[in-house]
C-alpha cells in the first residue's frame, strides 16, 4: 500500500503562487537566482515550492536552472481552511470561551440532505455557555462563509446570509490583512462592511494567514432568535457523528 501524499503547507503554496506570477510577468521564463532575489526566499523555501510545483506539473525545469510555467496555479479555498480554523478558535478563546464551551467543524465538504444554492457553510460552530448567577444558558449556532484572498467581495455576505435561517449568527471570513484588502480593493471593502452592517452578518479577517493566523473581529454578527426545529435539522444535516456526540453532552 502506498503512503498518502502529504499536502504542502499553505506557506509553500503561497510561495509557489508568487513564483508562478513572477515567471508570467517576466515573459514565461525565469532563473532560480532571479526568483530568489526578487521574491527574497531562502533556498529551503525555493526548493519546497519548486519541488511541489514541478511534481504537480505547474512548473517545468528548463536548462541552466531556468523555470517555466506549465499551467496556471491557484491556491484553492480549501487550502486556507486549517489556518482559518486556527484563527477562529483563537478568536473564541480570546472572547472568554473555554475549549469545552464551543465546538468548531469544517462542514463545506460533508454530504448532507440540504439542497439549494448557498446553503452549506464552510464552518459551523456550536457554543454553550453557562453563567454563575443567571438561570439557563447561552446557546449559539454560528456559521462561517470563507473566501480566498482574491474573492473578498460582497457576494460572500449574501452567501452567509442564506445560512442565517438555521443559525443564530452568520459570518464571512476573509484570510487577508486589513491593510492589504483596503489597498487592493477599497470599493469592495466598503461595500462588504456596509452590507454586513445592514444585514447583521459578521465580518472576521484572518491576518498573517500563511504563517501565524491572527483573527480580527471587524464586525460582530447580530444574534438572531433561535428556531429550535430548523436549527436541529440543520445540525443533523451538516455536523458529523463525532461532532454530534461532542455537543450531546451539553443537553
Secondary structure, DSSP 8 states (H G I E B T S, - for coil): ---------HHHHHHHHHHHHHHHHTTSEEEHHHHHHHHT--HHHHHHHHHHHHHTTSEEE-GGGEEEESS-----GGGGHHHHHHHHHHHHHHTT--GGGEEEEE-SS---S--STT---SEEEEEEEE-TTSSSEEEEEEEEEEE-GGG-STHHHHHHHHHTTTSSEEEEEE-S-HHHHHHH-HHHHHHHHHHHHHHT-EEEEEETTTTS-EEEEEE--------HHHHHHHHHHHS-HHHHHHHHTT-
